[in-house]
């Protein structure tokens, strides 16, 4: 579908916003407007548009529906989403649909005009490039194929650089390169910044178990893979985590032995060989050296977004981690508690909190020094980890206070776990640089029950979080008052 170079469709269920946007753009473009999804779809069927500017929420409909419909009919139409309620989830969906821009209200007119103008120029470039590569009989076939590859690379990298977090970057990378290469399986292996991880995407549904992914990598282990520093035995024995990206199948429809030797693309950023992309086809498939050259040329454009994603992941971990003990910090605890309280209310499930404080910790610091005090804090962390469950969330609240969040745990279960924690700590002896310190802890427990709380009532979640922690803290100080080294459960 050939786009009309200056025709734009503006869609919003607020007539004042529609008129506002039209007035802002009509001096540069031919602007059509619609106030609902049905009218917008009708207009799109009647006309060709270079750009669509649509609100995310359209009177119980979604602007994403329009974006999906438009991109399916015309892959070169540029879509700009406008919303007053941005979220990572909606941004990820928009990127997956090929939405080129994601603007939040109130709309800055200068930004809007810039984005629309950029989108119009991009639309013209894409349409013209496709026209040249397809319609010109005078151009040799190899040159047409090369132009098609360049256009595909431009669209791929544009989409990749719009991703908002590592998970989105990995999914776009593996899905799009699988489509371009027509690979049955794409694997991303990374070792950088303390991370050692493997991600996989299967275009055909083959290789949908971790064992098959590990087997595929290890069967064709080569210098591009080993050069990253990932250990083959660690991959084979399950020590390197594997994440399957995108939809997964319930059971395998393929076997690693059906795949041929992979084409491996090294990923280098800031001079560091930090990863690889391995592309697998059926053993009977083949690809030309020209295509291999093309994918090697792509690598310098693909590597930076992936590396940036891991930098951001590292920064997020550091922002959520206590520097001394390596467990969650207060900020991470508060975020986890907020999530778990909302989940408890939504699904009518119990939730408990344990808060503990090392008894007479000031005396430890005064007697043995603050470095020994730090060792005691780290020793307590190790002790508590031996008791809590995988579903529990453990963090340092501040100073010598620690918190454990217990999802789906009622009063009796929370009290029992709190007593186990107290007993384990009571038996600990912290030894460092020839000095031995035994220590104790007082423990407070509070239980949250979501009775009579309805989400639609406009609940103040912050008040609920503060109240729950406050009740556990009150119980903790009651334990201190009872002689320390004991557990008290709040009423």
C-alpha positions as CSV (number, residue, x, y, z in Angstrom):
1,X,0.0,0.0,0.0
2,X,1.6,3.3,-1.1
3,X,1.3,5.9,1.6
4,X,0.2,9.5,0.8
5,X,3.3,11.4,1.7
6,X,1.6,14.2,3.8
7,X,-1.6,12.5,5.0
8,X,-1.9,11.9,8.7
9,X,-4.7,10.2,10.8
10,X,-5.3,11.6,14.3
11,X,-7.5,9.5,16.7
12,X,-8.7,10.3,20.2
13,X,-12.1,9.9,21.9
14,X,-11.7,13.5,23.3
15,X,-13.0,15.9,20.6
16,X,-11.0,18.8,22.1
17,X,-7.7,16.9,22.0
18,X,-8.4,15.8,18.4
19,X,-9.0,19.4,17.4
20,X,-5.9,20.5,19.3
21,X,-3.7,18.0,17.5
22,X,-5.2,18.8,14.2
23,X,-4.6,22.5,14.6
24,X,-1.0,21.8,15.6
25,X,-0.3,19.8,12.5
26,X,-2.6,21.1,9.7
27,X,-0.2,23.7,8.5
28,X,2.3,21.0,7.5
29,X,0.1,18.0,6.7
30,X,-3.3,16.8,5.5
31,X,-4.9,15.7,8.7
32,X,-7.9,13.4,9.0
33,X,-9.5,12.8,12.4
34,X,-11.6,10.1,14.1
35,X,-13.1,9.8,17.6
36,X,-13.5,6.1,17.9
37,X,-11.8,2.9,16.7
38,X,-14.5,2.0,14.2
39,X,-14.3,5.3,12.4
40,X,-10.5,5.1,12.4
41,X,-10.5,1.7,10.8
42,X,-12.9,2.9,8.1
43,X,-10.7,5.8,7.3
44,X,-7.6,3.6,7.1
45,X,-9.4,1.3,4.7
46,X,-10.4,4.3,2.5
47,X,-7.1,6.2,2.5
48,X,-3.3,5.7,2.7
49,X,-1.6,7.3,5.6
50,X,2.1,8.1,6.3
51,X,1.5,8.5,10.0
52,X,-1.2,7.6,12.6
53,X,-1.3,9.5,15.9
54,X,-3.6,7.6,18.3
55,X,-4.5,7.7,21.9
56,X,-3.8,4.4,23.8
57,X,-7.3,4.3,25.3
58,X,-10.3,4.8,22.9
59,X,-13.6,4.5,24.7
60,X,-13.2,1.0,26.0
61,X,-11.1,0.1,22.9
62,X,-7.3,0.2,22.6
63,X,-5.2,2.2,20.2
64,X,-3.0,-0.9,20.0
65,X,-5.8,-2.5,18.1
66,X,-5.6,0.2,15.5
67,X,-1.8,0.0,15.4
68,X,-1.9,-3.8,14.9
69,X,-4.5,-3.5,12.1
70,X,-2.6,-0.7,10.4
71,X,0.8,-2.4,10.5
72,X,-0.6,-5.6,9.2
73,X,-2.1,-3.8,6.1
74,X,0.7,-1.4,5.6
75,X,4.1,-2.3,7.2
76,X,5.5,1.1,6.4
77,X,2.8,3.3,8.1
78,X,4.3,5.0,11.2
79,X,2.3,4.8,14.4
80,X,2.6,7.3,17.3
81,X,0.9,6.3,20.6
82,X,-0.3,9.1,22.9
83,X,-1.3,8.2,26.5
84,X,-1.8,9.7,29.9
85,X,-1.0,6.4,31.6
86,X,2.3,5.0,30.4
87,X,3.6,1.7,31.6
88,X,6.4,-0.7,30.8
89,X,3.9,-3.3,29.6
90,X,2.1,-1.0,27.2
91,X,5.4,0.4,25.9
92,X,6.7,-3.2,25.3
93,X,3.5,-4.1,23.4
94,X,3.8,-0.9,21.3
95,X,7.4,-1.7,20.4
96,X,6.5,-5.2,19.4
97,X,3.9,-3.8,17.0
98,X,6.4,-1.4,15.5
99,X,5.1,1.8,17.1
100,X,7.8,4.4,16.4
101,X,7.0,6.8,19.3
102,X,5.3,6.8,22.7
103,X,4.3,10.2,23.9
104,X,2.8,11.0,27.3
105,X,0.2,13.6,28.1
106,X,0.3,16.6,28.5
107,X,1.7,16.7,25.0
108,X,4.5,19.1,24.2
109,X,3.7,20.5,20.7
110,X,7.4,20.9,19.7
111,X,8.0,17.3,20.6
112,X,4.9,16.2,18.7
113,X,5.8,18.1,15.6
114,X,9.3,16.8,15.7
115,X,8.1,13.2,16.1
116,X,5.5,13.5,13.3
117,X,8.0,15.1,10.9
118,X,10.6,12.3,11.7
119,X,7.9,9.7,11.1
120,X,6.8,11.2,7.8
121,X,10.5,11.2,6.6
122,X,11.0,7.6,7.8
123,X,7.8,6.5,6.0
124,X,9.0,8.2,2.7
125,X,12.4,6.5,3.1
126,X,10.9,3.0,3.7
127,X,8.4,3.3,0.9
128,X,10.9,4.6,-1.6
129,X,13.5,2.0,-0.7
130,X,11.0,-0.8,-1.1
131,X,9.9,0.6,-4.4
132,X,13.5,0.8,-5.7
133,X,14.3,-2.7,-4.5
134,X,11.2,-4.4,-5.9
135,X,10.0,-2.5,-9.0
136,X,13.1,-1.6,-10.9
137,X,13.8,-4.3,-13.5
138,X,17.0,-2.4,-14.4
139,X,18.6,-3.2,-11.1
140,X,20.5,-6.6,-11.0
141,X,18.9,-9.2,-8.7
142,X,21.9,-9.3,-6.4
143,X,21.7,-5.5,-6.0
144,X,18.0,-5.7,-5.3
145,X,18.6,-8.3,-2.7
146,X,21.3,-6.2,-1.1
147,X,19.0,-3.2,-0.9
148,X,16.3,-5.3,0.6
149,X,18.8,-6.5,3.3
150,X,19.8,-2.9,4.1
151,X,16.2,-1.9,4.5
152,X,15.5,-4.9,6.7
153,X,18.5,-4.0,8.8
154,X,17.4,-0.4,9.2
155,X,13.9,-1.5,10.4
156,X,15.4,-4.1,12.7
157,X,17.9,-1.8,14.4
158,X,15.2,0.9,14.7
159,X,12.9,-1.5,16.5
160,X,15.7,-2.8,18.7
161,X,16.8,0.7,19.8
162,X,13.2,1.5,20.9
163,X,13.1,-1.3,23.5
164,X,12.7,-0.1,27.1
165,X,14.3,-2.9,29.1
166,X,16.6,-5.9,28.7
167,X,13.8,-8.5,28.3
168,X,12.3,-6.5,25.4
169,X,15.7,-6.0,23.8
170,X,16.4,-9.8,23.9
171,X,13.0,-10.7,22.6
172,X,13.1,-8.3,19.7
173,X,16.7,-9.3,18.9
174,X,16.1,-13.1,18.8
175,X,12.6,-12.9,17.1
176,X,13.6,-10.5,14.4
177,X,16.9,-12.1,13.5
178,X,15.2,-15.5,13.4
179,X,12.7,-14.1,10.9
180,X,15.5,-12.5,8.8
181,X,17.7,-15.6,8.8
182,X,14.8,-18.0,8.7
183,X,16.4,-19.8,11.7
184,X,14.6,-22.6,13.5
185,X,16.4,-21.6,16.7
186,X,18.2,-18.5,17.8
187,X,20.4,-18.4,20.9
188,X,21.9,-15.5,22.7
189,X,24.8,-16.2,25.1
190,X,26.2,-13.5,27.3
191,X,29.0,-13.2,29.9
192,X,29.6,-9.7,31.1
193,X,29.3,-7.4,34.2
194,X,29.0,-10.5,36.4
195,X,26.2,-12.0,34.4
196,X,26.4,-15.4,32.6
197,X,23.2,-16.2,30.9
198,X,21.7,-17.9,27.8
199,X,18.4,-16.9,26.0
200,X,16.7,-18.8,23.2
201,X,13.9,-18.2,20.7
202,X,12.4,-20.9,18.5
203,X,10.6,-19.7,15.4
204,X,9.3,-23.1,14.6
205,X,8.5,-24.5,18.0
206,X,11.5,-26.9,18.0
207,X,13.9,-26.9,20.9
208,X,11.5,-25.8,23.5
209,X,13.2,-27.4,26.6
210,X,16.2,-26.3,28.4
211,X,17.9,-29.6,27.9
212,X,17.5,-29.3,24.1
213,X,18.9,-25.7,24.2
214,X,22.0,-26.8,26.2
215,X,22.5,-29.8,23.9
216,X,22.3,-27.7,20.8
217,X,25.0,-25.3,22.1
218,X,27.4,-27.9,23.4
219,X,27.0,-30.2,20.3
220,X,28.5,-27.5,18.1
221,X,30.8,-25.7,20.6
222,X,33.3,-23.5,18.7
223,X,35.8,-20.7,19.2
224,X,33.1,-17.9,18.8
225,X,31.2,-19.5,21.7
226,X,34.2,-20.3,23.9
227,X,35.7,-16.9,23.3
228,X,33.1,-15.3,25.4
229,X,34.3,-17.2,28.4
230,X,31.3,-19.3,29.0
231,X,32.3,-22.8,30.2
232,X,30.9,-25.7,28.2
233,X,30.6,-28.1,31.1
234,X,28.7,-25.4,33.1
235,X,26.2,-25.0,30.2
236,X,25.8,-28.8,29.9
237,X,25.4,-29.4,33.6
238,X,22.8,-26.6,34.1
239,X,25.0,-24.1,36.0
240,X,24.4,-21.4,33.4
241,X,20.7,-20.3,33.4
242,X,18.7,-20.7,30.2
243,X,15.7,-18.5,29.5
244,X,13.3,-19.4,26.7
245,X,12.0,-16.2,25.2
246,X,8.5,-15.8,23.7
247,X,5.8,-18.5,23.5
248,X,6.9,-22.0,24.6
249,X,5.4,-25.3,23.6
250,X,4.2,-27.9,26.0
251,X,6.3,-30.6,24.6
252,X,9.2,-30.9,22.1
253,X,8.3,-31.1,18.4
254,X,11.9,-31.3,17.3
255,X,15.3,-32.7,18.3
256,X,18.7,-31.0,18.5
257,X,20.1,-33.6,16.1
258,X,17.9,-32.2,13.3
259,X,19.7,-28.8,13.4
260,X,22.8,-28.2,11.3
261,X,25.9,-26.5,12.4
262,X,25.0,-23.0,13.7
263,X,26.0,-19.7,12.2
264,X,27.6,-17.8,15.1
265,X,27.8,-14.0,15.3
266,X,30.2,-12.6,17.9
267,X,29.0,-9.6,19.9
268,X,31.6,-7.0,20.9
269,X,31.1,-3.7,22.7
270,X,33.6,-1.3,24.3
271,X,36.3,-3.7,23.1
272,X,34.9,-6.6,25.1
273,X,33.8,-9.9,23.4
274,X,30.8,-10.3,25.7
275,X,28.4,-12.6,23.8
276,X,27.3,-14.4,20.7
277,X,24.2,-15.1,18.6
278,X,23.9,-18.7,17.3
279,X,21.4,-19.3,14.5
280,X,20.4,-22.8,13.7
281,X,18.7,-24.1,10.6
282,X,17.6,-27.5,9.6
283,X,20.6,-29.6,8.6
284,X,19.4,-29.5,4.9
285,X,19.2,-25.7,4.7
286,X,22.0,-23.5,3.5
287,X,22.8,-19.8,3.2
288,X,25.2,-17.9,1.1
289,X,28.4,-16.3,2.1
290,X,26.9,-12.9,1.1
291,X,24.3,-13.4,3.8
292,X,26.9,-14.4,6.4
293,X,28.8,-11.2,5.6
294,X,25.6,-9.2,6.0
295,X,25.0,-10.6,9.5
296,X,28.6,-10.0,10.5
297,X,28.1,-6.4,9.3
298,X,25.0,-6.2,11.5
299,X,26.8,-7.3,14.7
300,X,28.3,-3.8,15.6
301,X,24.7,-2.4,15.4
302,X,23.1,-5.2,17.5
303,X,25.7,-5.4,20.3
304,X,25.4,-2.0,21.9
305,X,21.6,-2.2,22.8
306,X,22.2,-5.6,24.3
307,X,25.2,-4.4,26.3
308,X,23.3,-1.3,27.5
309,X,20.5,-3.6,28.6
310,X,22.9,-5.5,30.9
311,X,24.4,-2.3,32.2
312,X,20.9,-1.1,33.2
313,X,20.2,-4.6,34.7
314,X,23.4,-4.3,36.8
315,X,22.5,-0.7,37.9
316,X,19.0,-1.9,38.8
317,X,20.4,-4.8,40.9
318,X,22.8,-2.4,42.6
319,X,20.0,0.0,43.4
320,X,18.0,-2.9,44.9
321,X,20.8,-4.6,46.8
322,X,22.4,-4.0,50.2
323,X,26.1,-3.4,49.6
324,X,27.3,-5.2,52.8
325,X,25.1,-8.4,52.9
326,X,24.2,-8.8,49.2
327,X,20.5,-9.2,49.9
328,X,17.6,-6.8,49.1
329,X,17.8,-3.3,50.5
330,X,15.0,-1.2,52.1
331,X,13.9,0.2,48.7
332,X,13.6,-3.3,47.2
333,X,11.7,-4.5,50.4
334,X,9.2,-1.7,50.1
335,X,8.6,-2.4,46.4
336,X,8.2,-6.2,47.1
337,X,5.8,-5.5,50.0
338,X,3.7,-3.2,47.9
339,X,3.4,-5.9,45.2
340,X,2.6,-8.6,47.7
341,X,-0.1,-6.6,49.5
342,X,-1.8,-5.8,46.2
343,X,-1.6,-9.5,45.3
344,X,-3.0,-10.5,48.7
345,X,-6.0,-8.2,48.2
346,X,-6.6,-9.2,44.6
347,X,-6.5,-13.0,45.2
348,X,-7.7,-12.9,48.8
349,X,-4.5,-14.6,50.1
350,X,-2.8,-14.2,53.5
351,X,0.5,-12.4,53.9
352,X,2.9,-12.1,56.8
353,X,5.9,-10.1,57.7
354,X,8.8,-11.0,60.1
355,X,11.1,-8.2,61.3
356,X,14.2,-9.1,63.4
357,X,16.8,-7.0,65.2
358,X,20.1,-8.2,66.6
359,X,20.1,-7.8,70.4
360,X,22.7,-5.6,72.0
361,X,24.4,-4.9,68.6
362,X,25.9,-1.7,69.8
363,X,27.8,-3.7,72.4
364,X,29.2,-5.9,69.6
365,X,30.5,-2.8,67.8
366,X,31.9,-1.2,71.0
367,X,33.6,-4.4,72.1
368,X,34.9,-5.9,68.9
369,X,34.8,-3.0,66.4
370,X,32.6,-2.1,63.5
371,X,34.3,-4.5,61.1
372,X,33.4,-7.4,63.4
373,X,29.9,-5.9,63.6
374,X,29.7,-6.1,59.8
375,X,30.8,-9.7,59.9
376,X,27.9,-10.4,62.3
377,X,25.4,-8.8,59.9
378,X,26.7,-11.0,57.1
379,X,26.6,-14.1,59.3
380,X,23.0,-13.5,60.2
381,X,22.2,-13.2,56.5
382,X,23.7,-16.6,55.9
383,X,21.8,-18.1,58.8
384,X,18.4,-16.7,57.8
385,X,18.9,-17.9,54.2
386,X,19.2,-21.5,55.5
387,X,15.7,-21.3,57.0
388,X,13.4,-19.3,54.7
389,X,11.6,-20.7,51.6
390,X,12.3,-19.8,48.0
391,X,9.0,-17.8,47.8
392,X,10.0,-15.6,50.7
393,X,11.6,-12.2,50.2
394,X,14.5,-11.3,52.5
395,X,16.2,-8.0,52.9
396,X,18.0,-5.6,55.2
397,X,15.6,-2.9,56.4
398,X,18.4,-0.8,57.9
399,X,21.1,-1.0,60.5
400,X,20.8,-4.3,62.3
401,X,17.1,-4.8,61.3
402,X,16.1,-7.4,58.8
403,X,12.7,-8.2,57.2
404,X,11.3,-11.4,55.7
405,X,8.1,-11.1,53.6
406,X,6.0,-14.3,53.6
407,X,3.4,-14.6,50.8
408,X,0.5,-17.0,51.3
409,X,1.5,-17.5,55.0
410,X,-1.0,-17.2,57.9
411,X,-0.3,-16.5,61.6
412,X,0.7,-20.0,62.6
413,X,3.1,-20.6,59.8
414,X,4.7,-17.2,60.2
415,X,5.1,-17.7,63.9
416,X,6.7,-21.1,63.4
417,X,9.2,-19.8,60.8
418,X,10.0,-16.8,63.0
419,X,10.9,-19.2,65.9
420,X,13.0,-21.4,63.6
421,X,14.9,-18.2,62.5
422,X,15.4,-17.2,66.2
423,X,16.7,-20.7,67.1
424,X,19.1,-20.8,64.1
425,X,20.6,-17.4,65.1
426,X,20.8,-18.4,68.7
427,X,23.1,-21.3,67.8
428,X,25.4,-19.2,65.5
429,X,28.9,-18.2,66.4
430,X,30.5,-15.6,64.1
431,X,34.2,-16.2,63.7
432,X,36.5,-13.7,61.9
433,X,40.2,-12.9,62.2
434,X,40.5,-15.2,65.2
435,X,37.6,-13.5,67.1
436,X,34.4,-15.4,68.1
437,X,31.1,-13.6,68.7
438,X,27.8,-15.3,69.6
439,X,24.7,-13.1,69.2
440,X,20.9,-13.3,69.5
441,X,18.0,-11.6,67.9
442,X,14.5,-10.5,68.9
443,X,11.7,-11.1,66.3
444,X,8.4,-9.5,65.6
445,X,5.6,-10.9,63.4
446,X,2.5,-9.3,61.8
447,X,-0.1,-10.8,59.6
448,X,-2.1,-9.0,56.9
449,X,-5.6,-10.3,56.0
450,X,-7.3,-8.7,53.0
451,X,-10.8,-8.9,54.4
452,X,-13.1,-6.1,53.5
453,X,-10.6,-4.4,51.3
454,X,-11.8,-3.8,47.7
455,X,-9.4,-2.6,45.0
456,X,-12.0,-0.4,43.4
457,X,-12.4,1.6,46.6
458,X,-9.3,3.6,45.9
459,X,-7.1,1.9,48.6
460,X,-4.1,3.8,49.8
461,X,-1.5,1.0,49.5
462,X,1.2,3.1,51.2
463,X,-0.9,3.3,54.4
464,X,-1.4,-0.5,54.3
465,X,2.3,-1.1,53.9
466,X,3.3,1.3,56.7
467,X,0.6,-0.2,59.0
468,X,1.9,-3.8,58.4
469,X,5.5,-2.9,59.0
470,X,4.5,-0.8,62.0
471,X,2.6,-3.7,63.6
472,X,5.6,-6.0,63.1
473,X,7.9,-3.4,64.5
474,X,5.7,-2.9,67.6
475,X,5.8,-6.7,68.1
476,X,9.6,-6.6,67.8
477,X,9.9,-4.0,70.6
478,X,7.5,-6.0,72.7
479,X,10.0,-8.9,72.3
480,X,12.8,-6.6,73.4
481,X,10.8,-5.7,76.4
482,X,10.2,-9.3,77.4
483,X,13.9,-9.9,77.7
484,X,15.1,-10.2,74.1
485,X,15.9,-13.3,72.1
486,X,12.2,-14.2,71.7
487,X,9.3,-14.0,69.2
488,X,6.2,-11.9,69.6
489,X,3.3,-12.1,67.1
490,X,1.2,-8.9,66.8
491,X,-2.6,-9.2,67.5
